[in-house]
Amino acid sequence: MPITKGKGKKDGLQQYRVRVNYTDANGKYRQVERTAYGLSEARKLEASMQAQYTSGAPHSGGMTVSELYEEYVCAKKHEVRATTLNSLEKNFRLYIAPLIGNVKLNKLSARELQCWKNKVDITGLAIGSKKQVYTTLNTILNYSVKIGYIEKNQLKVVGNFKDPYFQTPTDKLHFYTPEQFVRYIHEARKVAEQSNSLTDWGYFVFFMIAYYTGMRRGEINALTWDDVEGDVIHVRHSVAQCVDGSDMVTSPKNRSSFRDLQVPEPLMEVLQEHKSRQEQVPGFLNSLYVCGGSRCLRNTSIRAQNQRFASGAGLPFIKVHDFRHSHASLLVNNGINIHEVARRLGHSNVSITLNTYSHLYPQETERALRVLNDIKP
């Protein structure tokens, strides 16, 4: 079971290939090769493979779901984003390991997985969260198929979670009109002026940025003064908050998320005022977070303040992500080219933007009809 040096590197760590030859339960010769980065990780992977294959257990029957998960993380930890691993860990620890972690792969039937799915279904998780849990299990089972531990991923037979009260994306899209946002942000400013604390001013600035730029929550939270250059915001980072409460600063969601956004005058004035406030605090650095200062704003606190501002302004509550929809809706309703809308939102392709906001183009349908009506045979 040799460890051989590969050609690639990841995060400065050398790639290694770990290979094992074995005879499967049907007497057929098999060879499996896996990749690790860093010699210590390669040796851990080798030890795991030796323990599995020298035990005499069939290749697909001697491993539990939890053991498979540990192997997957070991093999992929340098190939996927840290935020992805953090999400996998949380989903597996809370909703997979306690229910089927000790089940062996060759006992993981469609019936067993349906029972697991039924148990997750009654946990009270939101449909989006349940689908994330499904994706976690589906990912490691797909890995198991690729490696050769199992022939088929039975979870695909069972299928993903479904919302019995599913509505079309059009029905679920919520946003503030410009008039509503003015009321909302006046309430946020009033709260900040009354307390005059940097924290409350930070929440005010957060929602100003959200509405005027359409940036994602993690992108706004990761924004530092180094990223604000003149009237341009450079979107270069995002931040995720881990289970233990720590902040994990990473690159944005995709390549298209790296973008430069022109800052409109109302937002520029707010940013300049807020920077002046922070500069009065000893030890100010441009590396400080725009909204949070020395530490990112907590997601739970952002949500609570959002509810507070909406209630105070007498407005319906919309989620933080809906401020992104508000920005896009404002642009679309004012005839901004869909490619520019997609660029500002950091969408990987225009089809995502069209699928999400196509219902905001009724005037285009009317205009097309007028053009056709003018053609008289």
KOLMAR-453757 format. One line per 5 residues: number of its first residue (from 1); for each residue x, y, z of N, C-alpha, C. Coordinates in pm, whole numbers. Example, Ala and Ser with C-alpha at 12.3 -4.5 7.8 and 13.67 -1.06 7.14 Angstrom:
BEGIN
1) 1319,-569,780,1230,-450,780,1320,-330,780; 1285,-225,708,1367,-106,714,1290,3,787
//
This chain:
BEGIN
1) 85,-119,0,0,0,0,90,124,0; 151,157,-116,248,265,-120,185,403,-116; 263,498,-64,229,639,-73,325,701,-174; 272,756,-281,356,815,-384,325,964,-397; 429,1039,-429,414,1183,-442,344,1217,-573
6) 242,1302,-564,172,1347,-684,236,1472,-742; 173,1526,-846,229,1643,-914,175,1776,-859; 59,1771,-798,-5,1895,-758,27,1939,-616; -18,2060,-585,-8,2116,-451,-137,2189,-418; -168,2199,-289,-289,2269,-244,-256,2340,-114
11) -274,2472,-113,-242,2552,5,-99,2528,52; -8,2509,-45,132,2487,-13,167,2345,28; 68,2255,33,92,2117,74,107,2027,-48; 204,1938,-43,230,1846,-152,118,1742,-165; 84,1710,-288,-16,1607,-313,49,1468,-302
16) -24,1375,-240,21,1235,-231,-92,1143,-272; -55,1030,-334,-153,929,-373,-133,805,-287; -242,756,-231,-238,634,-150,-314,527,-226; -249,414,-254,-308,310,-338,-321,180,-258; -432,110,-280,-452,-19,-215,-506,-119,-317
21) -456,-239,-311,-506,-349,-394,-577,-448,-303; -691,-498,-348,-765,-591,-264,-853,-679,-352; -906,-783,-291,-1001,-871,-357,-1137,-850,-292; -1237,-817,-375,-1368,-784,-318,-1444,-910,-276; -1566,-888,-228,-1647,-998,-175,-1680,-1102,-281
26) -1670,-1064,-409,-1699,-1157,-518,-1574,-1221,-575; -1461,-1198,-509,-1337,-1258,-553,-1268,-1184,-667; -1315,-1064,-697,-1255,-987,-806,-1145,-895,-754; -1039,-884,-835,-927,-798,-799,-967,-652,-816; -938,-572,-715,-972,-430,-719,-851,-346,-679
31) -848,-225,-731,-745,-129,-692,-812,6,-667; -781,64,-554,-839,194,-519,-725,291,-489; -737,409,-543,-637,512,-518,-706,638,-467; -653,695,-362,-709,818,-308,-600,922,-290; -643,1047,-284,-549,1159,-277,-557,1230,-143
36) -442,1269,-93,-435,1351,29,-330,1459,6; -339,1567,84,-243,1676,74,-167,1689,205; -35,1681,193,49,1680,311,80,1537,352; 206,1511,387,246,1375,418,175,1320,541; 152,1404,641,84,1356,762,-58,1311,732
41) -129,1386,646,-265,1347,608,-263,1220,526; -162,1206,440,-150,1085,359,-129,962,447; -49,977,552,-24,864,642,-149,829,723; -227,933,761,-354,906,829,-448,829,738; -452,870,612,-538,802,516,-491,659,494
46) -360,640,488,-305,506,471,-343,417,590; -333,472,712,-369,395,831,-515,356,828; -600,448,786,-743,421,777,-771,309,678; -703,314,564,-723,212,461,-670,76,507; -556,78,575,-500,-48,625,-594,-112,726
51) -647,-30,817,-739,-82,919,-862,-144,855; -905,-83,749,-1026,-132,683,-1001,-261,605; -896,-261,522,-878,-372,429,-803,-491,487; -721,-469,590,-650,-582,650,-734,-652,755; -853,-593,785,-941,-655,884,-1015,-774,826
56) -1008,-786,694,-1079,-896,629,-1222,-866,600; -1268,-744,636,-1407,-709,610,-1426,-680,463; -1541,-714,407,-1570,-680,269,-1557,-529,249; -1517,-488,129,-1487,-348,105,-1606,-257,127; -1725,-308,111,-1841,-222,127,-1915,-247,258
61) -1873,-349,333,-1949,-383,452,-1883,-350,583; -1752,-327,584,-1681,-306,709,-1677,-163,756; -1739,-73,683,-1731,68,716,-1869,123,752; -1874,203,857,-2000,267,896,-2012,403,827; -2129,461,837,-2152,593,778,-2060,697,842
66) -2041,688,973,-1952,783,1041,-1808,766,997; -1764,642,978,-1628,618,930,-1611,671,789; -1713,655,708,-1709,708,571,-1696,860,573; -1772,924,661,-1765,1069,672,-1624,1115,709; -1563,1049,808,-1428,1086,851,-1330,1070,736
71) -1346,964,659,-1256,942,545,-1277,1049,438; -1402,1083,415,-1433,1184,313,-1368,1318,350; -1381,1358,476,-1324,1484,520,-1172,1481,506; -1111,1369,541,-967,1355,530,-921,1369,385; -998,1310,294,-961,1311,153,-988,1444,85
76) -1090,1516,130,-1135,1635,57,-1108,1768,129; -1048,1764,246,-1038,1885,327,-961,1997,259; -872,1963,165,-797,2067,96,-852,2097,-44; -964,2035,-77,-1021,2054,-210,-1150,2134,-207; -1210,2150,-90,-1335,2225,-81,-1316,2343,14
81) -1405,2440,2,-1397,2560,85,-1417,2527,233; -1351,2605,317,-1362,2584,462,-1506,2598,509; -1580,2690,448,-1720,2709,487,-1803,2586,453; -1767,2519,342,-1838,2396,304,-1814,2287,406; -1688,2272,449,-1656,2171,551,-1727,2203,683
86) -1735,2329,716,-1803,2370,839,-1950,2332,835; -2013,2354,720,-2154,2319,702,-2173,2167,707; -2081,2093,642,-2088,1946,644,-2078,1894,788; -1984,1950,864,-1963,1903,1001,-2088,1923,1085; -2148,2040,1074,-2267,2070,1153,-2382,1978,1116
91) -2408,1964,986,-2519,1880,940,-2499,1734,981; -2376,1685,965,-2349,1545,997,-2361,1520,1147; -2303,1608,1226,-2303,1590,1372,-2443,1594,1431; -2528,1682,1379,-2660,1701,1439,-2768,1609,1383; -2762,1577,1253,-2877,1511,1191,-2846,1380,1118
96) -2719,1342,1112,-2686,1217,1044,-2622,1118,1141; -2515,1161,1208,-2445,1071,1300,-2535,1012,1408; -2621,1092,1474,-2704,1033,1581,-2807,932,1530; -2842,940,1403,-2949,856,1350,-2898,733,1275; -2795,751,1191,-2746,637,1112,-2593,629,1111
101) -2527,699,1202,-2381,699,1203,-2320,562,1220; -2386,473,1295,-2331,339,1321,-2377,233,1222; -2457,273,1125,-2505,178,1024,-2395,150,922; -2373,21,892,-2272,-14,792,-2326,15,652; -2234,46,562,-2274,86,428,-2354,-21,355
106) -2317,-148,377,-2390,-254,306,-2527,-283,368; -2558,-216,478,-2691,-228,540,-2775,-102,516; -2717,-8,444,-2784,120,424,-2879,112,304; -2992,51,327,-3090,31,221,-3175,156,200; -3253,156,93,-3345,267,68,-3446,279,182
111) -3487,165,237,-3582,166,349,-3519,232,472; -3393,198,500,-3321,257,614,-3309,409,596; -3280,450,474,-3264,592,446,-3397,667,450; -3505,598,411,-3636,661,420,-3674,683,566; -3639,589,652,-3665,605,796,-3585,723,851
116) -3459,732,806,-3376,846,848,-3439,978,803; -3484,980,680,-3545,1101,626,-3671,1140,704; -3750,1040,741,-3872,1067,818,-3840,1128,954; -3731,1081,1016,-3691,1134,1147,-3643,1279,1135; -3568,1308,1030,-3522,1445,1008,-3640,1536,979
121) -3741,1480,911,-3859,1557,871,-3934,1614,991; -3927,1546,1105,-4005,1591,1222,-3921,1668,1323; -3802,1709,1282,-3715,1785,1374,-3755,1931,1384; -3838,1977,1291,-3876,2119,1292,-3785,2206,1209; -3687,2145,1141,-3598,2222,1054,-3677,2284,939
126) -3632,2399,893,-3690,2461,774,-3656,2374,653; -3737,2383,549,-3718,2298,432,-3580,2320,370; -3533,2445,369,-3402,2473,312,-3291,2404,391; -3303,2403,523,-3204,2338,608,-3207,2187,591; -3327,2130,577,-3338,1985,555,-3273,1945,423
131) -3288,2028,324,-3226,1999,195,-3074,2006,204; -3022,2093,289,-2878,2100,310,-2827,1973,378; -2904,1921,473,-2868,1796,539,-2867,1682,437; -2967,1680,351,-2974,1579,245,-2850,1588,156; -2812,1708,120,-2695,1727,34,-2568,1675,100
136) -2557,1695,231,-2440,1645,304,-2430,1494,293; -2538,1424,323,-2536,1278,317,-2519,1230,173; -2585,1297,81,-2575,1259,-60,-2432,1272,-111; -2363,1376,-66,-2225,1400,-109,-2132,1288,-66; -2142,1246,60,-2050,1142,107,-2088,1005,50
141) -2216,982,23,-2255,855,-38,-2212,850,-185; -2216,963,-253,-2165,968,-390,-2015,938,-392; -1945,989,-292,-1803,959,-277,-1781,810,-258; -1869,748,-179,-1858,604,-154,-1875,523,-281; -1967,568,-368,-1986,501,-497,-1861,516,-583
146) -1807,637,-587,-1690,666,-669,-1570,584,-626; -1554,568,-495,-1441,491,-442,-1460,342,-466; -1584,297,-472,-1611,155,-495,-1660,81,-373; -1698,154,-268,-1748,88,-148,-1889,33,-169; -1970,108,-239,-2106,64,-270,-2130,84,-419
151) -2224,6,-474,-2250,15,-617,-2347,126,-651; -2438,158,-558,-2542,254,-588,-2574,338,-465; -2597,466,-488,-2638,556,-381,-2789,545,-363; -2831,473,-260,-2973,449,-238,-3049,575,-195; -2976,677,-153,-3043,800,-113,-3111,867,-232
156) -3055,847,-351,-3117,905,-471,-3250,838,-501; -3264,712,-461,-3391,642,-479,-3498,705,-389; -3456,740,-268,-3549,799,-170,-3588,941,-212; -3492,1017,-261,-3520,1153,-306,-3504,1257,-196; -3501,1381,-237,-3478,1493,-146,-3606,1529,-69
161) -3590,1611,31,-3704,1661,108,-3788,1754,21; -3918,1754,45,-4008,1840,-30,-4096,1920,65; -4125,2041,25,-4211,2128,104,-4356,2106,62; -4441,2054,153,-4581,2030,116,-4657,2158,85; -4601,2271,130,-4667,2399,104,-4586,2481,5
166) -4522,2412,-88,-4434,2479,-184,-4508,2585,-264; -4443,2701,-276,-4494,2807,-361,-4391,2837,-468; -4432,2897,-574,-4339,2930,-681,-4243,3036,-631; -4123,3044,-690,-4028,3146,-648,-4087,3286,-654; -4176,3312,-747,-4239,3443,-758,-4316,3476,-631
171) -4390,3378,-579,-4470,3401,-459,-4382,3422,-336; -4262,3363,-335,-4177,3368,-218,-4088,3491,-215; -4080,3565,-326,-3989,3678,-334,-4047,3800,-261; -3974,3849,-163,-4019,3964,-85,-3916,4075,-96; -3962,4198,-101,-3869,4310,-108,-3939,4438,-63
176) -3856,4538,-30,-3908,4670,5,-3903,4760,-118; -4009,4836,-139,-4008,4939,-241,-3921,5054,-190; -3880,5146,-278,-3800,5260,-230,-3868,5337,-117; -4000,5355,-128,-4073,5428,-24,-4068,5353,109; -4082,5221,104,-4076,5141,226,-3936,5144,286
181) -3834,5138,199,-3697,5139,250,-3666,5271,320; -3714,5381,267,-3691,5511,330,-3747,5511,472; -3867,5457,490,-3926,5447,624,-3841,5357,713; -3796,5245,658,-3717,5148,734,-3585,5210,780; -3514,5273,687,-3381,5323,721,-3388,5446,809
186) -3499,5521,802,-3519,5632,896,-3530,5579,1039; -3599,5466,1053,-3612,5403,1185,-3476,5356,1235; -3396,5295,1146,-3263,5248,1184,-3174,5364,1225; -3183,5475,1153,-3103,5593,1188,-3147,5651,1323; -3277,5652,1347,-3330,5705,1473,-3276,5626,1592
191) -3275,5492,1578,-3222,5407,1685,-3075,5437,1710; -2998,5453,1601,-2855,5480,1613,-2830,5616,1676; -2908,5715,1637,-2890,5850,1691,-2923,5855,1840; -3023,5777,1882,-3063,5777,2023,-2956,5715,2112; -2896,5605,2065,-2793,5538,2146,-2655,5596,2122
196) -2635,5642,1997,-2506,5697,1952,-2391,5599,1978; -2420,5469,1969,-2316,5367,1985,-2269,5322,1847; -2142,5287,1837,-2087,5241,1710,-2157,5114,1662; -2201,5032,1757,-2269,4909,1720,-2400,4938,1647; -2481,5028,1703,-2609,5061,1638,-2588,5133,1506
201) -2486,5219,1500,-2454,5281,1372,-2410,5175,1271; -2344,5070,1321,-2301,4961,1233,-2418,4890,1168; -2525,4867,1245,-2645,4804,1188,-2710,4895,1083; -2714,5024,1112,-2768,5121,1016,-2689,5115,885; -2556,5116,895,-2470,5111,777,-2487,4978,704
206) -2500,4870,780,-2517,4737,720,-2635,4735,623; -2750,4783,669,-2870,4776,585,-2868,4881,473; -2795,4990,491,-2774,5084,381,-2695,5016,270; -2588,4947,308,-2507,4877,208,-2589,4768,140; -2666,4694,218,-2746,4584,164,-2842,4633,56
211) -2909,4744,83,-3011,4793,-11,-2947,4860,-133; -2841,4936,-112,-2782,5013,-221,-2684,4933,-308; -2641,4816,-262,-2545,4737,-341,-2594,4598,-376; -2686,4541,-299,-2731,4405,-324,-2630,4300,-282; -2530,4340,-202,-2429,4244,-157,-2490,4142,-62
216) -2429,4024,-58,-2472,3919,33,-2433,3955,177; -2504,3896,273,-2478,3925,414,-2332,3901,450; -2278,3785,410,-2139,3753,443,-2040,3849,379; -2074,3898,259,-1986,3993,190,-1985,4128,261; -2102,4172,308,-2109,4299,381,-2034,4287,513
221) -2054,4177,582,-1991,4158,713,-1839,4151,703; -1788,4101,588,-1644,4087,570,-1579,4215,517; -1660,4314,485,-1610,4438,425,-1525,4517,524; -1403,4552,483,-1316,4638,564,-1298,4771,492; -1240,4867,563,-1218,4998,500,-1114,4989,389
226) -1030,4887,392,-937,4865,282,-1010,4833,152; -1133,4781,165,-1212,4743,47,-1290,4860,-12; -1291,4972,59,-1364,5091,10,-1261,5191,-42; -1260,5208,-172,-1161,5294,-236,-1233,5402,-318; -1233,5524,-265,-1307,5631,-332,-1455,5598,-333
231) -1513,5596,-453,-1656,5564,-465,-1678,5422,-515; -1581,5333,-485,-1590,5194,-529,-1574,5100,-410; -1660,5000,-403,-1646,4892,-305,-1591,4771,-378; -1478,4719,-330,-1418,4599,-388,-1468,4478,-308; -1546,4393,-370,-1596,4272,-303,-1493,4162,-323
236) -1422,4128,-217,-1313,4031,-227,-1323,3919,-124; -1409,3936,-24,-1416,3838,85,-1561,3815,127; -1580,3707,200,-1707,3678,264,-1673,3618,400; -1768,3622,491,-1743,3566,624,-1858,3475,662; -1823,3362,720,-1922,3268,772,-1897,3254,921
241) -2003,3238,998,-1989,3221,1142,-2004,3074,1177; -1900,3020,1239,-1893,2877,1269,-1982,2842,1388; -1996,2711,1408,-2079,2662,1517,-2028,2712,1652; -1895,2724,1666,-1838,2768,1794,-1841,2920,1811; -1900,2992,1715,-1913,3136,1727,-1800,3215,1664
246) -1696,3147,1616,-1584,3217,1554,-1619,3258,1411; -1544,3355,1359,-1565,3403,1223,-1466,3335,1129; -1514,3296,1012,-1430,3233,912,-1436,3317,784; -1331,3394,759,-1325,3479,641,-1272,3397,524; -1347,3396,415,-1311,3317,298,-1326,3403,173
251) -1299,3342,59,-1328,3409,-68,-1478,3408,-89; -1531,3495,-177,-1675,3498,-202,-1726,3367,-261; -1857,3362,-286,-1927,3240,-325,-1873,3178,-453; -1844,3260,-555,-1794,3209,-683,-1709,3317,-748; -1652,3285,-864,-1563,3381,-930,-1634,3511,-965
256) -1759,3500,-1006,-1835,3619,-1043,-1863,3708,-923; -1849,3651,-803,-1874,3730,-682,-1761,3828,-653; -1644,3807,-715,-1538,3906,-706,-1578,4021,-800; -1612,4135,-744,-1661,4243,-828,-1635,4379,-764; -1638,4481,-847,-1622,4619,-801,-1754,4691,-822
261) -1806,4752,-718,-1936,4817,-722,-1923,4967,-701; -1975,5043,-796,-1980,5189,-780,-2077,5223,-667; -2036,5313,-580,-2117,5348,-463,-2200,5473,-494; -2333,5465,-484,-2416,5584,-506,-2393,5687,-396; -2424,5812,-426,-2395,5922,-334,-2455,5906,-194
266) -2584,5866,-181,-2639,5852,-45,-2560,5755,42; -2517,5644,-17,-2439,5545,58,-2298,5598,84; -2240,5669,-13,-2106,5722,5,-2100,5817,123; -2202,5901,137,-2207,5996,249,-2215,5922,383; -2296,5816,386,-2311,5737,509,-2179,5669,545
271) -2109,5614,446,-1981,5547,472,-1877,5646,523; -1872,5765,465,-1775,5865,509,-1803,5909,653; -1931,5928,685,-1968,5966,821,-1930,5857,921; -1955,5732,882,-1929,5621,974,-1779,5600,994; -1702,5619,888,-1557,5605,902,-1504,5712,997
276) -1560,5832,988,-1518,5941,1079,-1546,5903,1224; -1659,5836,1247,-1691,5792,1384,-1588,5690,1433; -1558,5591,1348,-1463,5487,1389,-1323,5543,1409; -1286,5643,1330,-1152,5701,1341,-1130,5772,1474; -1237,5806,1542,-1225,5872,1672,-1186,5773,1783
281) -1198,5644,1753,-1162,5541,1851,-1012,5513,1840; -937,5518,1951,-793,5491,1946,-764,5354,1885; -662,5349,1802,-622,5223,1741,-693,5193,1611; -759,5293,1553,-830,5270,1427,-733,5226,1318; -776,5126,1240,-700,5078,1124,-795,5057,1008
286) -746,5071,888,-829,5047,770,-867,4900,755; -800,4813,831,-832,4670,826,-952,4635,913; -1006,4733,986,-1125,4709,1068,-1247,4688,979; -1343,4612,1030,-1466,4588,955,-1550,4715,950; -1607,4742,834,-1687,4863,814,-1804,4867,912
291) -1876,4756,924,-1996,4756,1009,-1967,4718,1153; -1877,4625,1175,-1857,4572,1309,-1736,4622,1384; -1644,4690,1315,-1523,4736,1382,-1422,4624,1396; -1390,4588,1520,-1289,4485,1544,-1341,4344,1521; -1475,4328,1516,-1533,4196,1497,-1660,4208,1413
296) -1687,4106,1334,-1807,4107,1250,-1933,4113,1337; -2038,4173,1282,-2167,4171,1350,-2218,4028,1356; -2284,3991,1465,-2339,3856,1481,-2463,3842,1392; -2477,3727,1325,-2593,3703,1240,-2724,3711,1318; -2723,3657,1439,-2846,3660,1521,-2882,3804,1558
301) -2781,3887,1582,-2807,4027,1617,-2856,4105,1496; -2801,4075,1379,-2847,4141,1256,-2995,4109,1234; -3030,3983,1255,-3170,3941,1236,-3261,4013,1337; -3216,4021,1462,-3297,4086,1566,-3315,4235,1537; -3209,4301,1494,-3219,4444,1462,-3308,4467,1340
306) -3301,4377,1245,-3387,4386,1127,-3534,4383,1168; -3567,4289,1257,-3705,4281,1307,-3744,4409,1383; -3650,4460,1460,-3675,4582,1539,-3704,4701,1448; -3623,4719,1344,-3641,4833,1254,-3771,4822,1176; -3803,4701,1128,-3926,4682,1052,-4048,4711,1139
311) -4044,4660,1262,-4156,4682,1354,-4172,4830,1386; -4060,4896,1413,-4064,5038,1447,-4114,5125,1334; -4089,5080,1210,-4132,5156,1093,-4272,5117,1048; -4332,5018,1116,-4465,4972,1077,-4467,4901,943; -4360,4826,915,-4347,4758,787,-4351,4607,806
316) -4389,4532,702,-4381,4386,711,-4234,4344,720; -4208,4240,795,-4071,4192,812,-4026,4118,686; -3906,4150,637,-3844,4072,530,-3708,4026,580; -3660,3915,527,-3532,3860,570,-3416,3947,521; -3300,3926,582,-3182,4002,542,-3152,3982,394
321) -3165,3858,347,-3136,3829,206,-3234,3901,113; -3351,3935,165,-3451,4004,83,-3411,4147,50; -3315,4203,122,-3264,4335,83,-3188,4324,-48; -3131,4209,-72,-3065,4181,-201,-3171,4179,-313; -3284,4114,-283,-3395,4114,-379,-3448,4256,-399
326) -3450,4334,-292,-3498,4472,-302,-3412,4553,-398; -3281,4534,-386,-3187,4605,-474,-3210,4564,-620; -3219,4434,-642,-3238,4384,-779,-3372,4431,-836; -3475,4427,-755,-3608,4468,-800,-3610,4615,-839; -3540,4697,-760,-3532,4840,-790,-3467,4863,-926
331) -3358,4790,-953,-3288,4806,-1081,-3373,4757,-1197; -3432,4639,-1180,-3513,4580,-1287,-3631,4670,-1321; -3699,4719,-1219,-3818,4802,-1242,-3785,4937,-1303; -3657,4973,-1301,-3615,5098,-1364,-3542,5075,-1496; -3559,4954,-1550,-3510,4926,-1684,-3362,4902,-1697
336) -3293,4871,-1586,-3149,4843,-1594,-3127,4710,-1665; -3028,4706,-1754,-2996,4585,-1831,-2972,4467,-1738; -3029,4352,-1774,-3021,4233,-1688,-2877,4188,-1665; -2788,4214,-1762,-2647,4176,-1745,-2582,4260,-1635; -2619,4388,-1625,-2564,4473,-1520,-2621,4432,-1384
341) -2748,4394,-1381,-2808,4346,-1256,-2734,4221,-1208; -2708,4128,-1301,-2637,4004,-1267,-2496,4034,-1217; -2429,4129,-1282,-2293,4164,-1241,-2291,4222,-1100; -2383,4312,-1071,-2387,4374,-939,-2418,4272,-830; -2502,4174,-862,-2537,4071,-764,-2430,3965,-751
346) -2338,3958,-847,-2234,3855,-843,-2284,3719,-883; -2388,3714,-966,-2440,3586,-1015,-2341,3524,-1113; -2330,3393,-1109,-2234,3324,-1197,-2278,3326,-1342; -2409,3339,-1367,-2457,3356,-1504,-2591,3429,-1502; -2625,3488,-1616,-2744,3571,-1626,-2872,3490,-1607
351) -2867,3360,-1640,-2988,3278,-1628,-3039,3274,-1485; -2947,3278,-1387,-2988,3280,-1246,-3069,3406,-1219; -3021,3518,-1270,-3091,3646,-1250,-3227,3644,-1318; -3231,3593,-1440,-3357,3588,-1514,-3458,3497,-1445; -3412,3381,-1399,-3503,3286,-1333,-3561,3344,-1205
356) -3481,3427,-1137,-3525,3483,-1009,-3615,3604,-1026; -3586,3686,-1127,-3654,3816,-1136,-3733,3837,-1265; -3754,3730,-1342,-3824,3746,-1470,-3966,3799,-1451; -4029,3766,-1336,-4167,3812,-1313,-4175,3963,-1293; -4060,4029,-1278,-4060,4173,-1260,-4059,4248,-1392
361) -4073,4172,-1502,-4069,4233,-1634,-4205,4233,-1704; -4317,4254,-1637,-4446,4252,-1707,-4454,4362,-1811; -4385,4476,-1785,-4390,4585,-1880,-4325,4546,-2013; -4228,4453,-2009,-4165,4408,-2132,-4264,4329,-2216; -4348,4248,-2149,-4450,4173,-2221,-4549,4269,-2288
366) -4588,4372,-2213,-4681,4470,-2268,-4620,4545,-2385; -4491,4578,-2373,-4425,4651,-2481,-4413,4565,-2607; -4382,4435,-2585,-4373,4344,-2699,-4507,4331,-2769; -4615,4328,-2689,-4748,4316,-2747,-4783,4440,-2828; -4743,4559,-2778,-4771,4682,-2852,-4698,4683,-2986
371) -4574,4635,-2986,-4497,4628,-3111,-4566,4538,-3212; -4612,4421,-3164,-4678,4327,-3254,-4812,4380,-3301; -4882,4452,-3214,-5013,4508,-3252,-5001,4614,-3360; -4883,4676,-3369,-4863,4782,-3469,-4844,4726,-3610; -4824,4594,-3618,-4805,4532,-3751,-4942,4497,-3806
376) -4989,4574,-3901,-5121,4553,-3959,-5109,4482,-4094; -5168,4362,-4107,-5158,4287,-4233,-5244,4350,-4343
//
